[in-house]
Amino acid sequence: MKFWESIFVVMVLAVLSWQASAQQVHHIGSLRSLHREGRTEATVLLDTLPQQHLYAIGPVEGLQGEIYVWDGKPFVAGWLKESGQPYVKKDVHPLRAVFLVYAQVPAWDTIPLNTHPSDLRQLERVIAREASRHGMDTTQAFPFLLYGKVQKGRGHVLQADSVAATVTPEARQDATFAFGFENVKSQLIGFYSQHHQGVFTHHDSFLHIHFRLNTKYQAGHLEEVAFDPAAPLWLYLPAGKH
């Protein structure tokens, strides 16, 4: 092989390696163990993970809230049963998760969206389409962020009365506090995968998304969303030489 051909091959391999690491997703524990076996003990202590540029979501040990890690900053969303009000705690340490999906992303590429999805199914298709256009391998799991105004949304937090290693389906349902929200700006952390249903996405979806509203005191797991078509909507994908 000639010298310049060798250099070209090395450069191509380096680019592919850089791209793969930029969208690499990790997971510990599984959604399946919570839903099918009722297991709520911790599988990971978040403080032991590399914190730099960390983005992560999952439920807190013992169903004591929802985890939302944004660029290394950990938040926990919960529900005050006495007042019927949501809350968000920041800089929570130590923080343990039933299961966790996470990635380290040092930089993001910004993509303005012309399509404003009106449900999660459409959002799933839009994210896959834009990621493919961006040169990403959509057969591999990848993280993404969204900024935009939610016209109408619905989410939930898991907030059990007490910490237990296992729960029944009825107890898990009792610990689920669902709520709606309208006409509010929001930032969302999500993970897309075609191959992790039951692991970190539900069996009928390729997405797992947590959100935080601009009110700062409300966050959780996203169940439904419709974005305001009159407001800007931005998708962020891991930056790389795609």
N, C-alpha and C positions, 0 to 999 in steps of 0.2 A: 504494500500500500504506500502511495506517495505521501510525502510529508504533509502537504496541505489537505489531502484527504483525511489523514489521521487527525489533524487539528479540527477539521469540520466534524468528524464523528465524536470527538471529545466534547466539543461545544454543544452538539445536539443532545448527548447524554446528560450533560450538566444542566441544560435547560429543562429536560424532562424530569430530572431529579429535583430541581428547584420547584417546578410546578407541582409535582406530587407532594412535596413537603408542605407547600403553601396551602393545600386544601386537605391535608391529613387530619382525620377525625379519630378520636379515641373514645372508648366507652368502658365503663366499669359497672358491673351489675346489669340488671335488665328490668324493663317494664313488665315482662312476662312473670318474673318471680314475685312482683308485687301483686299483679292482677290475678294470677292463677294460684299462687301459693300463699298470698297474704303476708309475705315477708317484708318487714319494714326496718330491719336492723341496718346499720351502716355498712356499706361495702368500700367506702373510701373516705379518708380525711382530706378535705380540700387543701388544707394548709401544707400538706406534703407534696402537692403538685407544683411544678414551676409556675410562678405567678405572672411572669412578664408576658404581656399581651394575651392573657388567658381569657377565653370566652367559654362559658359553661352554663348548663341548665340541668335541672333534675329536682326531685323532691327531697326535703330534709328528713334525716333520720327520725323514725317514729311518726312520720306525717305531721311534722311541726312547721310546715310552710313550704314555699317554693323557692328554689335557688336561682339566682340570676347574677352571673359574674360577667362584668363588662370591663374589658381591658385590665384584668387583674383585680378589679374592685368588686368584692362580694356583697350582694344584697339578699335579704330574705323577705319575701312577701307572705303575710299572714292575715288572720282574721280575728278580731276581738269579738267574741261571742256575746259578751255582756252588752256591748253598745251596738253590735251589728255593723261594725265599721272595719274597713281594711286598714292595713298598716304596712309600711316598708321599713326594715332596719338595714342600716348600712355598716360596712366594715365588721361583719360578724365573724368572730373567731372564738374557739375553734368551730369549724363547720363540717358536718358529716352528712353524707348523702346516701339515700337508699340505692339509687343508681345515678350515674352521671354520664353525660355526653359532653365532650369538650374539644377544643382546638386552640392552638397558639397561632395567632395571626398578627404579625408585626405591621402589616400595611394592607389597606383595602383599596380596590378600584371602585369608583362611583359610577353608577349607571342610572340615569334618569329614565323612569318608566312612563311610556305613553299610555299603556294599559293600566287601568285601576281595577284590580280584581274585586269582584263582588261576593266571593266566597272562597273557602280554602281550596277547593278543587281547582278553581281558576288560578289562584295564587300558585299552587303547585306547578301547574303547566307553564305559567309565566316565568317562574324561577328556573325551571328546567330549560326552557327556551333561551333565556338570556344567558344562562351559564354556558350552554352549548355555543352560542354566538361568541361568547367571551373566550372560547378555546378550552374550556374545562371539560374534563372527562366526567360526564354525568352518570356513568356506571359506578363511579366511586363516590363515597359520601363526601359532602363538603359543608362548611358553615356559610352562613350569610347573615347580613343585617338589613333591616328596613327602617326607613324614616318616612313618616307621612301622617296625614290626618285620617283618623278612623271615623267614618261616617256612622257605622254601627258595628259594635263588637260584643263578644261574650267570652268570658274567661272563668277560671276557677282557681282556688287555692285549696290545698289539703291542710287541715288544721284539726288534729285529733285532740280529744280531751286530755289524754295522757299518753306517755310513751310506752309502746309495747313492741315486742320482737315480731309478733304476728298479729294480723287482724282478719276478721271475717269480711266477706263482701259487704255485708250490711254495715259493719263498723266503718269500712272505707267509704261507703256512700254517705254515712252520717258525718264523716269528716270532710266531705266535699262541700265547699261554699262557693256557689256559682253567682255571678253578677254580670250585668250588662253595662255598657258605656257607649256614649254617643258624642260625635263632633268634638273629638279631642286628639291632639297631636300625640304621637307615641313612637317609641323606639323599640324595636323587636330584635331578638336574637333567635336564629333558627338553624336547624340542621336538616339537610336533604339527603335521603338515601333510598335507593331502590331495593336494598338488600337487608335492611335492619328492622323489618316489621316485627313487632313483639319484643325487640331489643331496646331501641330508643324511639321508635315511632309506633303508632297504633297499627293494628293489623290491616286497616283499610286506608292507610295514608303513607306518603313518603316524607312527611314533614313532622317536626316537633319544634314548637315555637313558644317562647316565653316573651312577655311584653312588660313594658313599664310606661305608664302614662306620664305626660308632662306635668300632671298635678303632683308628681313625685311620691305620693302616698298610696298609690294603687298599682299593683303589678300582679302577675300570675301566669298561669298556663293558658294559652290561647285556644279557644274552642271554635269560634266563628269570627269572621271579619269581613267588612265591606269598606273599602277605602273611598274617601271623598274624591270624586272625579274632578272637582274644581280646584283641588290643592295639589301641590307638587308631591311626587312620590319617588323616593330614591331607593335603589337596591345596591348593596355593597357586597362585593365578592372578593375573595383573597387576591391580592395583587400578585402578579407574576408575569413572566414572559411567555404568555400562552401562545 
